[in-house]
Amino acid sequence: SLKLVGILEKNGEKMALLEDKNKIGYIVTPNTRIGKFKVLNIGKDYITVQQEIINVYGKKEKIKKVLGLGKD
């Protein structure tokens, strides 16, 4: 699982600071992949990620999650 810990903006480009369950930090931009997650977009106080899972029928499925600042 990932936790959003900060959002930065440099020259009009937004970057997000993420932390995984092992307390390892990542600086990401849209389209960055971390494990099974792909960053779709970065907002003012949230990011949207996409995760590919195998559903109960054995089919690949892409789900979207919104991670907010200060939330797990």
C-alpha positions in Angstrom: 0.0 0.0 0.0 1.1 3.6 -0.7 0.7 6.7 1.3 0.7 10.2 -0.2 3.0 12.4 2.0 3.4 15.5 -0.2 2.9 17.3 -3.5 5.4 19.6 -5.1 5.3 21.8 -8.2 8.3 22.8 -10.2 8.1 24.8 -13.4 4.5 24.0 -13.7 5.0 20.2 -13.4 3.5 18.5 -10.3 5.4 15.7 -8.5 4.1 13.7 -5.6 6.0 12.2 -2.6 4.8 8.7 -1.8 5.8 6.2 0.9 5.3 2.5 0.9 4.6 0.2 3.9 8.3 -0.3 4.4 8.8 3.5 4.8 10.6 3.8 1.4 10.0 7.1 -0.3 9.4 7.8 -4.0 9.1 11.0 -6.0 6.6 10.4 -8.9 5.1 12.2 -11.8 2.1 11.1 -14.0 2.7 7.8 -15.7 5.3 6.6 -13.1 5.0 3.0 -12.1 5.7 1.7 -8.6 5.2 -2.1 -8.4 1.6 -2.8 -9.4 0.6 0.9 -9.3 0.7 3.5 -12.1 0.2 7.2 -11.3 -2.5 8.6 -13.5 -2.7 12.2 -12.3 -1.6 14.6 -9.5 -4.1 17.1 -8.1 -3.7 19.9 -5.5 -4.0 17.5 -2.5 -4.5 14.1 -4.0 -3.2 11.7 -6.6 -5.0 9.1 -8.7 -3.4 5.7 -9.2 -4.4 2.7 -11.2 -3.8 -0.9 -10.0 -4.0 -4.0 -12.1 -5.5 -7.0 -10.2 -6.8 -10.4 -10.9 -10.6 -10.6 -10.0 -12.4 -13.5 -8.6 -13.0 -14.9 -12.1 -9.3 -14.9 -12.9 -9.5 -12.0 -15.3 -7.2 -8.9 -15.2 -9.0 -5.8 -14.0 -7.7 -2.2 -13.6 -9.0 -0.3 -10.7 -8.5 3.3 -9.8 -7.8 4.7 -6.3 -7.5 8.2 -5.0 -4.9 8.8 -2.4 -5.4 12.0 -0.4 -2.8 13.9 1.6 -2.5 12.8 5.2 -4.7 9.7 4.5 -3.7 6.0 4.3 
